[in-house]
């Protein structure tokens, strides 16, 4: 009987080829998250949330509002958006929803998108795996019960994340979302003109803008911003509408792209 000897070098070559085929097949047949985890981990890179979206030259952007305190200006924000036929994405904590259940339901009833922002607004990077899952599950359960929407987006509190946080969110079927334009509207030291100037300076195709639902000057800035965006030919969308359909990846700058663009 003939005996075949296979060198270690040959085995290593075959294994490398098999890995490449697995990655290619996963990318072609839709298991994006596997590809994303595999390639990022292999390269030793930090997993990133979506900061902005590659929409080419299309002038499209999304406006988002984090809710962790107050509600006196939330109705005005919605009125301003809806007067122009526009809608935003509200990232809600349980702290806020417990305090304002009627307003929570109204946000959804008026057609705005609901995103998750944790239950108690902790730094997710400091939590154990069990505590992180509890923050997510409690947040999602309350949002569903009050709004009837099943959120698919999660914004980590304080913008704090690491690869473990991003991976956990993706494993829970949630897209981690940050922002590319920070209004800093929570800072009482900033005037409406300063906040407006910050936002306008950062607007690009595919931008995601961060506001808060009860910032002192947010309603005023929003009205001015919507006029500016209209004049510049931008469409304003919910975050979920701005995100890419189908397989996608996130580059080192936090830009969501089609995998084909990286080939």
C-alpha positions in Angstrom: 0.0 0.0 0.0 1.5 3.4 -0.9 2.1 5.8 1.9 1.6 9.6 1.4 3.5 12.1 3.4 2.2 15.7 3.7 4.5 18.3 4.9 3.5 20.9 7.6 4.1 23.6 5.0 1.6 21.9 2.6 -1.0 21.6 5.4 -0.6 25.2 6.3 -1.1 26.2 2.7 -4.3 24.1 2.4 -5.6 25.5 5.6 -5.0 29.1 4.5 -6.8 28.4 1.2 -9.8 26.9 3.1 -10.1 29.9 5.3 -10.1 32.2 2.3 -12.9 30.1 0.7 -14.9 30.3 3.9 -14.6 34.1 4.0 -15.5 34.4 0.3 -18.5 32.1 0.7 -19.8 34.0 3.7 -19.5 37.3 2.0 -21.2 36.1 -1.1 -24.1 34.4 0.6 -25.0 36.9 3.2 -23.4 36.0 6.5 -22.0 39.5 6.9 -21.6 39.4 10.6 -19.4 36.3 10.4 -17.2 38.0 7.9 -17.0 41.2 9.8 -16.0 39.4 13.1 -13.5 37.1 11.3 -11.7 39.7 9.3 -11.6 42.3 12.1 -10.4 39.8 14.6 -7.8 38.4 12.3 -6.4 41.8 11.6 -6.4 42.7 15.3 -8.6 45.7 14.7 -11.1 47.2 17.0 -14.7 46.6 16.0 -16.5 49.9 15.4 -20.1 51.1 15.4 -21.5 53.0 12.5 -20.5 56.7 12.6 -21.7 57.6 9.1 -22.8 55.9 5.9 -21.1 55.8 2.5 -23.9 57.1 0.2 -21.6 58.4 -2.5 -22.4 61.9 -3.7 -26.1 61.6 -2.6 -26.9 64.4 -0.2 -28.6 62.3 2.5 -28.2 62.6 6.2 -30.0 61.5 9.4 -30.9 63.4 12.6 -30.9 61.6 15.9 -31.9 62.6 19.4 -30.7 60.9 22.6 -33.2 61.0 25.5 -31.9 60.6 29.0 -33.4 63.7 30.8 -36.3 66.1 30.4 -39.1 66.3 27.9 -40.2 69.9 27.7 -38.8 70.5 24.2 -39.5 67.1 22.7 -42.9 68.0 21.3 -41.5 71.1 19.6 -38.8 69.1 18.0 -41.3 66.7 16.5 -43.6 69.6 15.4 -40.6 71.2 13.6 -39.7 68.0 11.8 -43.2 67.1 10.9 -44.0 70.6 9.6 -41.6 69.7 6.8 -42.7 66.1 6.4 -39.5 64.8 8.1 -38.8 62.3 10.9 -35.9 61.5 13.2 -34.5 58.7 15.3 -34.9 58.9 19.1 -32.5 56.8 21.2 -34.3 56.1 24.5 -33.2 54.9 27.9 -35.4 53.2 30.4 -34.7 56.1 32.8 -36.4 58.4 30.4 -39.2 56.1 29.2 -40.1 55.3 32.8 -40.4 59.1 33.5 -42.3 59.9 30.3 -44.2 56.9 29.1 -46.9 59.0 27.3 -44.2 61.0 25.4 -42.4 57.7 24.5 -45.6 56.4 23.0 -46.2 59.7 21.2 -42.8 59.7 19.5 -43.6 56.3 17.9 -47.2 57.2 17.2 -46.1 60.3 15.2 -43.9 58.2 13.0 -40.4 58.6 14.4 -37.9 55.8 14.7 -37.1 54.3 18.1 -33.6 53.3 18.9 -32.2 51.8 22.1 -29.8 53.7 24.5 -29.6 51.2 27.5 -31.7 50.8 30.6 -29.8 52.8 33.2 -27.3 54.7 31.0 -24.1 53.0 32.2 -20.6 52.9 30.6 -21.1 49.6 28.7 -17.4 48.9 28.6 -17.4 48.5 32.4 -20.2 45.9 32.6 -19.9 42.2 32.8 -21.4 40.1 30.0 -24.5 39.4 32.0 -25.1 43.0 33.0 -24.6 44.2 29.5 -27.2 41.7 28.2 -29.6 42.8 31.0 -29.2 46.5 30.0 -30.0 45.6 26.4 -32.9 43.2 27.2 -34.6 45.5 29.7 -34.2 48.5 27.3 -35.7 46.6 24.4 -38.5 45.1 26.4 -39.7 48.5 27.7 -39.4 50.1 24.3 -41.4 47.4 22.6 -44.1 47.5 25.3 -44.5 51.3 25.1 -44.1 51.9 21.4 -45.0 48.8 19.6 -41.8 49.1 17.6 -39.0 46.5 17.8 -35.8 48.6 17.7 -32.9 47.5 15.6 -30.4 50.2 16.6 -28.5 50.8 19.7 -26.4 53.8 20.7 -24.0 53.1 23.6 -24.3 55.7 26.5 -21.5 58.3 26.5 -20.5 56.9 23.1 -18.3 54.5 25.1 -17.7 51.1 23.4 -15.0 48.5 22.8 -15.0 45.4 20.5 -16.8 43.4 23.2 -19.7 45.9 23.3 -20.0 46.1 19.5 -19.9 42.3 19.2 -22.5 41.8 21.9 -24.9 44.3 20.2 -24.4 42.6 16.8 -25.0 39.2 18.4 -28.3 40.6 19.8 -29.3 41.6 16.3 -28.7 45.3 16.9 -26.7 47.8 14.8 -24.4 49.8 17.0 -24.7 53.5 16.0 -22.6 56.5 16.9 -22.6 59.8 15.1 -20.3 61.8 12.8 -21.6 65.2 13.9 -21.8 66.1 17.6 -23.9 69.2 18.2 -22.8 69.4 21.9 -26.3 70.8 22.5 -26.2 69.6 26.1 -23.5 72.2 26.9 -25.0 75.2 28.6 -21.9 77.2 27.8 -22.6 77.0 24.0 -24.9 79.5 22.3 -27.4 78.5 19.6 -25.1 80.1 17.0 -22.2 78.0 18.2 -24.2 74.8 18.1 -25.6 75.6 14.7 -22.1 76.4 13.4 -20.7 73.1 14.7 -23.4 71.1 13.0 -23.3 72.8 9.6 -19.5 72.5 9.5 -19.8 68.7 10.0 -22.6 68.0 7.5 -21.5 65.6 4.7 -23.4 63.1 2.6 -24.1 60.1 4.9 -23.7 62.1 8.1 -25.5 61.1 11.3 -26.1 64.1 13.6 -26.4 63.8 17.4 -28.8 66.1 19.2 -30.5 65.6 22.6 -34.3 65.8 23.0 -34.2 68.5 25.7 -31.2 70.7 24.9 -31.9 74.3 25.7 -31.2 75.6 22.1 -31.9 72.4 20.2 -35.4 73.4 18.8 -34.0 76.7 17.6 -30.9 75.1 16.0 -33.1 72.4 14.4 -35.3 74.9 12.7 -32.3 76.7 11.2 -30.6 73.5 10.3 -33.5 72.2 8.4 -33.7 75.4 6.4 -30.0 75.0 5.6 -30.3 71.4 4.6 -33.2 72.1 2.3 -31.3 75.0 0.6 -28.3 72.7 0.2 -30.4 69.9 -1.4 -30.1 67.4 1.5 -32.7 64.9 2.3 -33.3 64.1 6.0 -34.0 60.5 6.9 -34.3 58.3 9.9 -31.0 56.5 10.8 -32.5 53.2 9.8 -33.3 54.5 6.4 -29.8 55.9 5.9 -28.1 52.6 6.7 -27.2 50.3 3.9 -29.3 47.3 3.0 -27.8 43.9 2.6 -24.2 42.9 3.6 -22.1 45.7 4.9 -18.9 46.4 6.8 -17.5 49.3 8.8 -14.1 50.7 8.0 -11.5 52.1 10.4 -13.1 55.5 10.3 -16.5 54.1 11.2 -18.0 54.5 7.8 -20.6 51.9 6.8 -19.8 50.5 3.3 -20.7 47.8 0.9 -18.1 44.9 1.1 -17.6 45.2 -2.6 -16.1 48.6 -2.2 -13.2 47.1 -0.2 -12.3 44.5 -2.8 
